Every structure is written in structure tokens, then in C-alpha cells.
Amino acid sequence: MKTLLGYLGFVLIAGGASGLLSGWTGGIRLFGFVRFLVPSAHETAGYATLLVLGALLAFPAARRG
């Protein structure tokens, strides 16, 4: 279970970070599926939320071993 939470946390962190960088720089999107999780009018807040949720999932999973 902890590895699943770690993987899910990593995907959310990487997706949120790539979405923020893509929005700020106008570059390509690496994780295209996360655009379905974020409302189109609130990209910055949505990707930041994904980043925080990913951290909340990944850090406890990494701390347990």
C-alpha cells in the first residue's frame, strides 16, 4: 500500500509541477492526463493543489520505509 501511495504521490507531484511550468512558460505538457483533473479557468490553483496533494501522499509513504 505504501508503494502505491508513493507512486501516486510522485505522479501527482510531477504532473502538478509540469502543469505549472507549462502554464508559466507556454511549453509542452509532459503529463497530459492531469489537464482532465483541473478546471480550465483555474489552471494555476489546480496544478498547485495537485502538487500539494502529491506531497501529502508521498511524504508519509517515504517516511515509513
All heavy atoms as TSV, in Angstrom:
chain	resi	resn	atom	element	x	y	z
A	1	MET	N	N	0.823	-1.195	0.000
A	1	MET	CA	C	0.000	0.000	0.000
A	1	MET	C	C	0.866	1.258	0.000
A	1	MET	O	O	0.535	2.226	-0.665
A	1	MET	CB	C	-0.908	-0.045	1.229
A	1	MET	CG	C	-1.891	1.067	1.281
A	1	MET	SD	S	-3.093	0.881	-0.020
A	1	MET	CE	C	-4.200	2.168	0.374
A	2	LYS	N	N	1.982	1.226	0.747
A	2	LYS	CA	C	2.811	2.419	0.810
A	2	LYS	C	C	3.499	2.692	-0.522
A	2	LYS	O	O	3.734	3.837	-0.864
A	2	LYS	CB	C	3.820	2.332	1.944
A	2	LYS	CG	C	4.856	1.258	1.788
A	2	LYS	CD	C	5.770	1.242	2.979
A	2	LYS	CE	C	6.730	0.074	2.847
A	2	LYS	NZ	N	7.612	-0.010	3.973
A	3	THR	N	N	3.812	1.626	-1.283
A	3	THR	CA	C	4.420	1.875	-2.589
A	3	THR	C	C	3.401	2.459	-3.555
A	3	THR	O	O	3.753	3.304	-4.376
A	3	THR	CB	C	5.016	0.582	-3.175
A	3	THR	OG1	O	3.999	-0.392	-3.279
A	3	THR	CG2	C	6.144	0.076	-2.316
A	4	LEU	N	N	2.165	2.047	-3.449
A	4	LEU	CA	C	1.117	2.611	-4.289
A	4	LEU	C	C	0.923	4.091	-3.983
A	4	LEU	O	O	0.822	4.917	-4.896
A	4	LEU	CB	C	-0.199	1.858	-4.090
A	4	LEU	CG	C	-1.410	2.388	-4.851
A	4	LEU	CD1	C	-1.195	2.228	-6.346
A	4	LEU	CD2	C	-2.656	1.680	-4.408
A	5	LEU	N	N	0.907	4.441	-2.706
A	5	LEU	CA	C	0.793	5.848	-2.322
A	5	LEU	C	C	2.013	6.647	-2.768
A	5	LEU	O	O	1.894	7.803	-3.168
A	5	LEU	CB	C	0.610	5.976	-0.815
A	5	LEU	CG	C	-0.721	5.503	-0.249
A	5	LEU	CD1	C	-0.711	5.625	1.267
A	5	LEU	CD2	C	-1.865	6.267	-0.848
A	6	GLY	N	N	3.174	6.033	-2.706
A	6	GLY	CA	C	4.384	6.700	-3.177
A	6	GLY	C	C	4.351	6.966	-4.669
A	6	GLY	O	O	4.707	8.057	-5.122
A	7	TYR	N	N	3.923	5.984	-5.445
A	7	TYR	CA	C	3.823	6.163	-6.897
A	7	TYR	C	C	2.764	7.197	-7.257
A	7	TYR	O	O	2.987	8.050	-8.117
A	7	TYR	CB	C	3.498	4.838	-7.595
A	7	TYR	CG	C	4.620	3.842	-7.573
A	7	TYR	CD1	C	4.370	2.510	-7.325
A	7	TYR	CD2	C	5.935	4.227	-7.790
A	7	TYR	CE1	C	5.387	1.578	-7.296
A	7	TYR	CE2	C	6.960	3.312	-7.763
A	7	TYR	CZ	C	6.690	1.983	-7.525
A	7	TYR	OH	O	7.702	1.076	-7.499
A	8	LEU	N	N	1.629	7.124	-6.603
A	8	LEU	CA	C	0.566	8.087	-6.867
A	8	LEU	C	C	0.996	9.496	-6.479
A	8	LEU	O	O	0.734	10.459	-7.196
A	8	LEU	CB	C	-0.711	7.691	-6.121
A	8	LEU	CG	C	-1.942	8.541	-6.372
A	8	LEU	CD1	C	-2.332	8.500	-7.836
A	8	LEU	CD2	C	-3.081	8.070	-5.509
A	9	GLY	N	N	1.687	9.610	-5.359
A	9	GLY	CA	C	2.207	10.905	-4.944
A	9	GLY	C	C	3.208	11.455	-5.939
A	9	GLY	O	O	3.191	12.647	-6.268
A	10	PHE	N	N	4.091	10.594	-6.452
A	10	PHE	CA	C	5.064	11.039	-7.448
A	10	PHE	C	C	4.388	11.519	-8.722
A	10	PHE	O	O	4.758	12.557	-9.283
A	10	PHE	CB	C	6.045	9.919	-7.780
A	10	PHE	CG	C	6.930	10.244	-8.941
A	10	PHE	CD1	C	7.970	11.144	-8.793
A	10	PHE	CD2	C	6.705	9.683	-10.184
A	10	PHE	CE1	C	8.784	11.471	-9.861
A	10	PHE	CE2	C	7.511	10.000	-11.264
A	10	PHE	CZ	C	8.550	10.898	-11.101
A	11	VAL	N	N	3.391	10.787	-9.176
A	11	VAL	CA	C	2.684	11.182	-10.397
A	11	VAL	C	C	1.973	12.521	-10.206
A	11	VAL	O	O	2.005	13.386	-11.087
A	11	VAL	CB	C	1.687	10.080	-10.831
A	11	VAL	CG1	C	0.744	10.564	-11.909
A	11	VAL	CG2	C	2.445	8.863	-11.316
A	12	LEU	N	N	1.360	12.719	-9.050
A	12	LEU	CA	C	0.684	13.993	-8.792
A	12	LEU	C	C	1.685	15.139	-8.653
A	12	LEU	O	O	1.432	16.244	-9.145
A	12	LEU	CB	C	-0.188	13.892	-7.543
A	12	LEU	CG	C	-1.453	13.058	-7.683
A	12	LEU	CD1	C	-2.175	12.979	-6.349
A	12	LEU	CD2	C	-2.363	13.624	-8.739
A	13	ILE	N	N	2.812	14.901	-8.001
A	13	ILE	CA	C	3.836	15.944	-7.873
A	13	ILE	C	C	4.398	16.298	-9.250
A	13	ILE	O	O	4.503	17.477	-9.609
A	13	ILE	CB	C	4.958	15.495	-6.923
A	13	ILE	CG1	C	4.453	15.470	-5.493
A	13	ILE	CG2	C	6.171	16.417	-7.036
A	13	ILE	CD1	C	5.425	14.848	-4.513
A	14	ALA	N	N	4.749	15.293	-10.022
A	14	ALA	CA	C	5.319	15.551	-11.341
A	14	ALA	C	C	4.287	16.193	-12.275
A	14	ALA	O	O	4.614	17.110	-13.036
A	14	ALA	CB	C	5.837	14.250	-11.950
A	15	GLY	N	N	3.052	15.744	-12.209
A	15	GLY	CA	C	2.001	16.333	-13.043
A	15	GLY	C	C	1.690	17.765	-12.665
A	15	GLY	O	O	1.516	18.628	-13.531
A	16	GLY	N	N	1.626	18.040	-11.374
A	16	GLY	CA	C	1.372	19.405	-10.920
A	16	GLY	C	C	2.515	20.343	-11.275
A	16	GLY	O	O	2.302	21.464	-11.734
A	17	ALA	N	N	3.742	19.869	-11.077
A	17	ALA	CA	C	4.904	20.704	-11.400
A	17	ALA	C	C	5.008	20.949	-12.905
A	17	ALA	O	O	5.286	22.075	-13.337
A	17	ALA	CB	C	6.176	20.045	-10.888
A	18	SER	N	N	4.782	19.918	-13.706
A	18	SER	CA	C	4.863	20.124	-15.158
A	18	SER	C	C	3.726	21.003	-15.661
A	18	SER	O	O	3.912	21.783	-16.594
A	18	SER	CB	C	4.862	18.780	-15.888
A	18	SER	OG	O	3.593	18.167	-15.813
A	19	GLY	N	N	2.556	20.904	-15.037
A	19	GLY	CA	C	1.457	21.779	-15.417
A	19	GLY	C	C	1.735	23.229	-15.084
A	19	GLY	O	O	1.444	24.134	-15.865
A	20	LEU	N	N	2.325	23.469	-13.903
A	20	LEU	CA	C	2.689	24.838	-13.533
A	20	LEU	C	C	3.763	25.391	-14.459
A	20	LEU	O	O	3.666	26.529	-14.929
A	20	LEU	CB	C	3.174	24.878	-12.087
A	20	LEU	CG	C	2.105	24.791	-11.011
A	20	LEU	CD1	C	2.757	24.682	-9.636
A	20	LEU	CD2	C	1.176	25.975	-11.068
A	21	LEU	N	N	4.785	24.601	-14.734
A	21	LEU	CA	C	5.848	25.062	-15.629
A	21	LEU	C	C	5.342	25.280	-17.040
A	21	LEU	O	O	5.732	26.238	-17.709
A	21	LEU	CB	C	7.002	24.062	-15.630
A	21	LEU	CG	C	7.841	24.012	-14.366
A	21	LEU	CD1	C	8.858	22.891	-14.452
A	21	LEU	CD2	C	8.520	25.337	-14.130
A	22	SER	N	N	4.464	24.427	-17.497
A	22	SER	CA	C	3.897	24.583	-18.829
A	22	SER	C	C	3.035	25.829	-18.920
A	22	SER	O	O	3.056	26.539	-19.929
A	22	SER	CB	C	3.074	23.350	-19.190
A	22	SER	OG	O	2.390	23.545	-20.394
A	23	GLY	N	N	2.280	26.106	-17.887
A	23	GLY	CA	C	1.441	27.298	-17.876
A	23	GLY	C	C	2.241	28.581	-17.816
A	23	GLY	O	O	1.886	29.585	-18.432
A	24	TRP	N	N	3.331	28.563	-17.080
A	24	TRP	CA	C	4.141	29.763	-16.930
A	24	TRP	C	C	5.037	30.024	-18.130
A	24	TRP	O	O	5.275	31.164	-18.493
A	24	TRP	CB	C	5.000	29.677	-15.678
A	24	TRP	CG	C	4.209	29.768	-14.407
A	24	TRP	CD1	C	2.986	30.355	-14.245
A	24	TRP	CD2	C	4.569	29.253	-13.141
A	24	TRP	NE1	N	2.569	30.225	-12.946
A	24	TRP	CE2	C	3.526	29.557	-12.242
A	24	TRP	CE3	C	5.666	28.551	-12.672
A	24	TRP	CZ2	C	3.550	29.206	-10.909
A	24	TRP	CZ3	C	5.698	28.202	-11.342
A	24	TRP	CH2	C	4.653	28.520	-10.470
A	25	THR	N	N	5.543	28.948	-18.749
A	25	THR	CA	C	6.481	29.126	-19.855
A	25	THR	C	C	5.840	28.949	-21.222
A	25	THR	O	O	6.448	29.297	-22.218
A	25	THR	CB	C	7.652	28.143	-19.732
A	25	THR	OG1	O	7.154	26.808	-19.802
A	25	THR	CG2	C	8.419	28.349	-18.448
A	26	GLY	N	N	4.652	28.380	-21.263
A	26	GLY	CA	C	3.993	28.127	-22.550
A	26	GLY	C	C	4.583	26.935	-23.278
A	26	GLY	O	O	4.431	26.798	-24.483
A	27	GLY	N	N	5.255	26.056	-22.553
A	27	GLY	CA	C	5.901	24.892	-23.147
A	27	GLY	C	C	4.944	23.736	-23.351
A	27	GLY	O	O	3.726	23.860	-23.233
A	28	ILE	N	N	5.517	22.583	-23.653
A	28	ILE	CA	C	4.716	21.390	-23.882
A	28	ILE	C	C	4.309	20.765	-22.561
A	28	ILE	O	O	4.974	20.941	-21.544
A	28	ILE	CB	C	5.482	20.358	-24.740
A	28	ILE	CG1	C	6.757	19.907	-24.015
A	28	ILE	CG2	C	5.793	20.917	-26.096
A	28	ILE	CD1	C	7.439	18.741	-24.674
A	29	ARG	N	N	3.236	20.014	-22.581
A	29	ARG	CA	C	2.755	19.333	-21.384
A	29	ARG	C	C	3.287	17.904	-21.392
A	29	ARG	O	O	3.079	17.152	-22.332
A	29	ARG	CB	C	1.239	19.299	-21.351
A	29	ARG	CG	C	0.613	20.652	-21.209
A	29	ARG	CD	C	-0.903	20.512	-21.170
A	29	ARG	NE	N	-1.525	21.799	-21.215
A	29	ARG	CZ	C	-1.916	22.470	-20.136
A	29	ARG	NH1	N	-1.750	21.938	-18.957
A	29	ARG	NH2	N	-2.483	23.639	-20.249
A	30	LEU	N	N	3.969	17.533	-20.312
A	30	LEU	CA	C	4.506	16.190	-20.210
A	30	LEU	C	C	3.457	15.191	-19.736
A	30	LEU	O	O	3.392	14.085	-20.219
A	30	LEU	CB	C	5.705	16.167	-19.259
A	30	LEU	CG	C	6.909	16.983	-19.698
A	30	LEU	CD1	C	7.977	16.948	-18.615
A	30	LEU	CD2	C	7.458	16.474	-21.001
A	31	PHE	N	N	2.652	15.593	-18.781
A	31	PHE	CA	C	1.601	14.739	-18.246
A	31	PHE	C	C	0.260	15.290	-18.725
A	31	PHE	O	O	-0.381	16.083	-18.042
A	31	PHE	CB	C	1.653	14.721	-16.716
A	31	PHE	CG	C	2.842	13.992	-16.176
A	31	PHE	CD1	C	4.058	14.618	-16.026
A	31	PHE	CD2	C	2.731	12.665	-15.825
A	31	PHE	CE1	C	5.148	13.945	-15.532
A	31	PHE	CE2	C	3.812	11.978	-15.323
A	31	PHE	CZ	C	5.031	12.619	-15.178
A	32	GLY	N	N	-0.177	14.861	-19.884
A	32	GLY	CA	C	-1.384	15.409	-20.481
A	32	GLY	C	C	-2.673	15.011	-19.791
A	32	GLY	O	O	-3.672	15.706	-19.910
A	33	PHE	N	N	-2.640	13.909	-19.055
A	33	PHE	CA	C	-3.874	13.448	-18.422
A	33	PHE	C	C	-4.297	14.314	-17.249
A	33	PHE	O	O	-5.462	14.315	-16.891
A	33	PHE	CB	C	-3.734	11.995	-17.965
A	33	PHE	CG	C	-2.768	11.812	-16.835
A	33	PHE	CD1	C	-3.211	11.842	-15.528
A	33	PHE	CD2	C	-1.431	11.594	-17.086
A	33	PHE	CE1	C	-2.330	11.666	-14.488
A	33	PHE	CE2	C	-0.542	11.415	-16.058
A	33	PHE	CZ	C	-0.994	11.455	-14.760
A	34	VAL	N	N	-3.390	15.078	-16.642
A	34	VAL	CA	C	-3.779	15.889	-15.494
A	34	VAL	C	C	-4.628	17.084	-15.898
A	34	VAL	O	O	-5.290	17.676	-15.057
A	34	VAL	CB	C	-2.561	16.355	-14.662
A	34	VAL	CG1	C	-1.897	15.193	-13.991
A	34	VAL	CG2	C	-1.589	17.130	-15.484
A	35	ARG	N	N	-4.638	17.430	-17.169
A	35	ARG	CA	C	-5.496	18.542	-17.599
A	35	ARG	C	C	-6.964	18.192	-17.455
A	35	ARG	O	O	-7.814	19.086	-17.394
A	35	ARG	CB	C	-5.178	18.968	-19.022
A	35	ARG	CG	C	-5.491	17.932	-20.055
A	35	ARG	CD	C	-5.037	18.392	-21.430
A	35	ARG	NE	N	-5.015	17.273	-22.330
A	35	ARG	CZ	C	-5.871	17.103	-23.313
A	35	ARG	NH1	N	-6.767	18.028	-23.546
A	35	ARG	NH2	N	-5.822	16.045	-24.070
A	36	PHE	N	N	-7.287	16.906	-17.381
A	36	PHE	CA	C	-8.674	16.496	-17.159
A	36	PHE	C	C	-9.065	16.626	-15.684
A	36	PHE	O	O	-10.238	16.602	-15.356
A	36	PHE	CB	C	-8.897	15.058	-17.619
A	36	PHE	CG	C	-8.716	14.885	-19.099
A	36	PHE	CD1	C	-7.673	14.120	-19.603
A	36	PHE	CD2	C	-9.575	15.501	-19.990
A	36	PHE	CE1	C	-7.503	13.961	-20.950
A	36	PHE	CE2	C	-9.413	15.349	-21.354
A	36	PHE	CZ	C	-8.369	14.584	-21.832
A	37	LEU	N	N	-8.094	16.744	-14.801
A	37	LEU	CA	C	-8.366	16.871	-13.369
A	37	LEU	C	C	-8.520	18.318	-12.922
A	37	LEU	O	O	-9.005	18.567	-11.828
A	37	LEU	CB	C	-7.220	16.232	-12.569
A	37	LEU	CG	C	-6.949	14.753	-12.801
A	37	LEU	CD1	C	-5.721	14.327	-12.028
A	37	LEU	CD2	C	-8.153	13.923	-12.411
A	38	VAL	N	N	-8.114	19.265	-13.774
A	38	VAL	CA	C	-8.071	20.677	-13.398
A	38	VAL	C	C	-9.069	21.457	-14.245
A	38	VAL	O	O	-9.083	21.314	-15.465
A	38	VAL	CB	C	-6.645	21.229	-13.601
A	38	VAL	CG1	C	-6.579	22.703	-13.299
A	38	VAL	CG2	C	-5.656	20.470	-12.745
A	39	PRO	N	N	-9.906	22.290	-13.626
A	39	PRO	CA	C	-10.825	23.128	-14.410
A	39	PRO	C	C	-10.050	24.105	-15.298
A	39	PRO	O	O	-8.990	24.601	-14.923
A	39	PRO	CB	C	-11.619	23.895	-13.355
A	39	PRO	CG	C	-11.393	23.198	-12.079
A	39	PRO	CD	C	-10.117	22.466	-12.194
A	40	SER	N	N	-10.588	24.393	-16.455
A	40	SER	CA	C	-9.856	25.192	-17.435
A	40	SER	C	C	-9.661	26.642	-17.010
A	40	SER	O	O	-8.743	27.293	-17.468
A	40	SER	CB	C	-10.563	25.144	-18.788
A	40	SER	OG	O	-11.848	25.705	-18.677
A	41	ALA	N	N	-10.478	27.169	-16.146
A	41	ALA	CA	C	-10.341	28.565	-15.742
A	41	ALA	C	C	-9.402	28.732	-14.549
A	41	ALA	O	O	-9.017	29.847	-14.226
A	41	ALA	CB	C	-11.702	29.143	-15.394
A	42	HIS	N	N	-9.020	27.631	-13.913
A	42	HIS	CA	C	-8.223	27.710	-12.684
A	42	HIS	C	C	-6.998	26.801	-12.770
A	42	HIS	O	O	-6.750	25.986	-11.880
A	42	HIS	CB	C	-9.067	27.303	-11.479
A	42	HIS	CG	C	-10.318	28.093	-11.340
A	42	HIS	ND1	N	-10.316	29.394	-10.887
A	42	HIS	CD2	C	-11.606	27.780	-11.613
A	42	HIS	CE1	C	-11.555	29.843	-10.878
A	42	HIS	NE2	N	-12.359	28.876	-11.317
A	43	GLU	N	N	-6.203	26.954	-13.811
A	43	GLU	CA	C	-5.066	26.061	-14.010
A	43	GLU	C	C	-4.012	26.195	-12.919
A	43	GLU	O	O	-3.533	25.198	-12.390
A	43	GLU	CB	C	-4.404	26.291	-15.371
A	43	GLU	CG	C	-5.198	25.789	-16.535
A	43	GLU	CD	C	-6.106	26.849	-17.122
A	43	GLU	OE1	O	-6.079	27.993	-16.629
A	43	GLU	OE2	O	-6.851	26.522	-18.048
A	44	THR	N	N	-3.630	27.420	-12.582
A	44	THR	CA	C	-2.552	27.615	-11.617
A	44	THR	C	C	-2.928	27.054	-10.250
A	44	THR	O	O	-2.150	26.318	-9.636
A	44	THR	CB	C	-2.199	29.110	-11.490
A	44	THR	OG1	O	-1.861	29.609	-12.780
A	44	THR	CG2	C	-1.037	29.318	-10.553
A	45	ALA	N	N	-4.098	27.362	-9.772
A	45	ALA	CA	C	-4.537	26.848	-8.473
A	45	ALA	C	C	-4.732	25.332	-8.522
A	45	ALA	O	O	-4.409	24.628	-7.557
A	45	ALA	CB	C	-5.830	27.522	-8.049
A	46	GLY	N	N	-5.226	24.818	-9.613
A	46	GLY	CA	C	-5.445	23.383	-9.739
A	46	GLY	C	C	-4.153	22.595	-9.748
A	46	GLY	O	O	-4.032	21.562	-9.079
A	47	TYR	N	N	-3.160	23.065	-10.505
A	47	TYR	CA	C	-1.878	22.365	-10.547
A	47	TYR	C	C	-1.134	22.501	-9.221
A	47	TYR	O	O	-0.452	21.566	-8.804
A	47	TYR	CB	C	-1.021	22.871	-11.695
A	47	TYR	CG	C	-1.553	22.441	-13.041
A	47	TYR	CD1	C	-1.770	23.357	-14.059
A	47	TYR	CD2	C	-1.847	21.115	-13.308
A	47	TYR	CE1	C	-2.268	22.973	-15.284
A	47	TYR	CE2	C	-2.349	20.713	-14.525
A	47	TYR	CZ	C	-2.551	21.643	-15.514
A	47	TYR	OH	O	-3.044	21.250	-16.728
A	48	ALA	N	N	-1.266	23.632	-8.553
A	48	ALA	CA	C	-0.663	23.784	-7.229
A	48	ALA	C	C	-1.325	22.831	-6.233
A	48	ALA	O	O	-0.644	22.249	-5.381
A	48	ALA	CB	C	-0.780	25.223	-6.760
A	49	THR	N	N	-2.623	22.649	-6.353
A	49	THR	CA	C	-3.332	21.707	-5.492
A	49	THR	C	C	-2.870	20.280	-5.746
A	49	THR	O	O	-2.680	19.499	-4.809
A	49	THR	CB	C	-4.851	21.822	-5.712
A	49	THR	OG1	O	-5.251	23.168	-5.454
A	49	THR	CG2	C	-5.619	20.872	-4.827
A	50	LEU	N	N	-2.673	19.914	-7.015
A	50	LEU	CA	C	-2.155	18.584	-7.330
A	50	LEU	C	C	-0.769	18.381	-6.733
A	50	LEU	O	O	-0.442	17.303	-6.234
A	50	LEU	CB	C	-2.103	18.372	-8.843
A	50	LEU	CG	C	-3.421	18.179	-9.559
A	50	LEU	CD1	C	-3.180	18.018	-11.056
A	50	LEU	CD2	C	-4.158	16.980	-9.020
A	51	LEU	N	N	0.044	19.416	-6.781
A	51	LEU	CA	C	1.388	19.348	-6.216
A	51	LEU	C	C	1.333	19.116	-4.706
A	51	LEU	O	O	2.051	18.256	-4.176
A	51	LEU	CB	C	2.129	20.640	-6.540
A	51	LEU	CG	C	3.612	20.709	-6.312
A	51	LEU	CD1	C	4.327	19.783	-7.273
A	51	LEU	CD2	C	4.087	22.125	-6.528
A	52	VAL	N	N	0.478	19.832	-4.017
A	52	VAL	CA	C	0.351	19.687	-2.566
A	52	VAL	C	C	-0.239	18.323	-2.211
A	52	VAL	O	O	0.233	17.658	-1.276
A	52	VAL	CB	C	-0.498	20.832	-1.978
A	52	VAL	CG1	C	-0.870	20.580	-0.533
A	52	VAL	CG2	C	0.235	22.152	-2.125
A	53	LEU	N	N	-1.255	17.874	-2.934
A	53	LEU	CA	C	-1.842	16.559	-2.658
A	53	LEU	C	C	-0.833	15.443	-2.895
A	53	LEU	O	O	-0.792	14.459	-2.147
A	53	LEU	CB	C	-3.077	16.342	-3.528
A	53	LEU	CG	C	-4.333	17.093	-3.123
A	53	LEU	CD1	C	-5.444	16.842	-4.138
A	53	LEU	CD2	C	-4.783	16.686	-1.747
A	54	GLY	N	N	-0.029	15.582	-3.935
A	54	GLY	CA	C	1.020	14.600	-4.185
A	54	GLY	C	C	2.029	14.548	-3.058
A	54	GLY	O	O	2.475	13.466	-2.655
A	55	ALA	N	N	2.388	15.719	-2.540
A	55	ALA	CA	C	3.332	15.753	-1.413
A	55	ALA	C	C	2.711	15.130	-0.168
A	55	ALA	O	O	3.387	14.415	0.572
A	55	ALA	CB	C	3.753	17.193	-1.139
A	56	LEU	N	N	1.433	15.384	0.051
A	56	LEU	CA	C	0.762	14.796	1.206
A	56	LEU	C	C	0.666	13.276	1.110
A	56	LEU	O	O	0.613	12.591	2.129
A	56	LEU	CB	C	-0.638	15.396	1.368
A	56	LEU	CG	C	-0.681	16.842	1.845
A	56	LEU	CD1	C	-2.122	17.346	1.840
A	56	LEU	CD2	C	-0.075	16.975	3.218
A	57	LEU	N	N	0.641	12.740	-0.089
A	57	LEU	CA	C	0.621	11.289	-0.259
A	57	LEU	C	C	2.014	10.679	-0.224
A	57	LEU	O	O	2.212	9.604	0.331
A	57	LEU	CB	C	-0.049	10.917	-1.588
A	57	LEU	CG	C	-1.553	11.079	-1.669
A	57	LEU	CD1	C	-2.022	10.754	-3.080
A	57	LEU	CD2	C	-2.242	10.191	-0.671
A	58	ALA	N	N	2.979	11.345	-0.829
A	58	ALA	CA	C	4.305	10.748	-0.999
A	58	ALA	C	C	5.156	10.814	0.262
A	58	ALA	O	O	5.890	9.867	0.560
A	58	ALA	CB	C	5.035	11.431	-2.144
A	59	PHE	N	N	5.112	11.917	1.012
A	59	PHE	CA	C	5.995	12.043	2.155
A	59	PHE	C	C	5.714	11.033	3.266
A	59	PHE	O	O	6.655	10.434	3.790
A	59	PHE	CB	C	5.984	13.470	2.685
A	59	PHE	CG	C	6.699	14.439	1.783
A	59	PHE	CD1	C	6.261	15.742	1.669
A	59	PHE	CD2	C	7.799	14.064	1.041
A	59	PHE	CE1	C	6.902	16.638	0.840
A	59	PHE	CE2	C	8.462	14.935	0.215
A	59	PHE	CZ	C	8.012	16.225	0.118
A	60	PRO	N	N	4.482	10.789	3.647
A	60	PRO	CA	C	4.267	9.745	4.668
A	60	PRO	C	C	4.633	8.357	4.164
A	60	PRO	O	O	5.123	7.525	4.933
A	60	PRO	CB	C	2.769	9.827	4.960
A	60	PRO	CG	C	2.356	11.172	4.547
A	60	PRO	CD	C	3.251	11.540	3.407
A	61	ALA	N	N	4.435	8.091	2.887
A	61	ALA	CA	C	4.810	6.794	2.336
A	61	ALA	C	C	6.322	6.619	2.340
A	61	ALA	O	O	6.836	5.529	2.609
A	61	ALA	CB	C	4.270	6.636	0.920
A	62	ALA	N	N	7.069	7.684	2.074
A	62	ALA	CA	C	8.520	7.597	2.088
A	62	ALA	C	C	9.056	7.530	3.518
A	62	ALA	O	O	10.106	6.923	3.757
A	62	ALA	CB	C	9.107	8.817	1.381
A	63	ARG	N	N	8.377	8.138	4.444
A	63	ARG	CA	C	8.839	8.154	5.825
A	63	ARG	C	C	8.707	6.783	6.477
A	63	ARG	O	O	9.483	6.420	7.349
A	63	ARG	CB	C	8.030	9.172	6.621
A	63	ARG	CG	C	8.698	9.567	7.908
A	63	ARG	CD	C	7.934	10.614	8.609
A	63	ARG	NE	N	6.886	9.931	9.384
A	63	ARG	CZ	C	5.919	10.533	10.002
A	63	ARG	NH1	N	5.800	11.837	9.924
A	63	ARG	NH2	N	5.027	9.861	10.694
A	64	ARG	N	N	7.745	5.998	6.051
A	64	ARG	CA	C	7.525	4.676	6.651
A	64	ARG	C	C	8.531	3.643	6.180
A	64	ARG	O	O	8.601	2.566	6.697
A	64	ARG	CB	C	6.125	4.178	6.345
A	64	ARG	CG	C	5.070	4.959	7.079
A	64	ARG	CD	C	3.749	4.317	6.927
A	64	ARG	NE	N	2.738	5.162	7.543
A	64	ARG	CZ	C	1.485	4.838	7.612
A	64	ARG	NH1	N	1.069	3.702	7.106
A	64	ARG	NH2	N	0.630	5.654	8.176
A	65	GLY	N	N	9.254	3.939	5.135
A	65	GLY	CA	C	10.281	2.987	4.759
A	65	GLY	C	C	10.299	2.714	3.334
A	65	GLY	O	O	10.923	1.990	2.740
